[in-house]
Amino acid sequence: MRLSDELKISIVTAICILLLAIVSKNILSVHLDFISLYGPVWVYIAYIITKDNIRKSKLCCSALFWSLAIIVVTLAILLVYAIK
């Protein structure tokens, strides 16, 4: 069974949210605000909103691109709170 791009990206988003919650609470001992905690979801929402327009233009339409964007946002949030 082949997974669709939306399902792949949503799985990456869910894993990143869990990672943010676990690392921020247990390792960094900080409380993330609403925007930071759901950072990967904001990128996923951007993907959902723009996926039809992007597929027409063939620009950055791969699941790998959006998954990497979600992972980079997650790591950036953790880095900012680690430095803070």
Residue pairs with C-beta under 8 A, 6 or more apart in sequence:
3 11
5 62
5 63
5 66
6 48
6 51
8 63
8 67
9 44
9 47
9 63
9 66
9 67
9 70
10 44
12 40
12 67
12 70
12 71
13 40
13 41
13 43
13 44
13 70
16 40
16 70
16 71
16 73
16 74
17 37
17 38
17 40
17 41
19 74
20 32
20 36
20 37
20 39
20 40
20 74
20 77
20 78
21 32
21 37
23 78
24 30
24 31
24 32
24 37
24 78
24 81
25 31
28 78
28 81
28 82
30 81
30 84
32 77
32 81
35 42
36 77
36 80
36 81
39 73
39 74
39 77
40 70
40 73
40 74
42 73
43 66
43 69
43 70
43 73
44 66
44 70
47 66
51 61
54 60
54 61
55 61
60 66
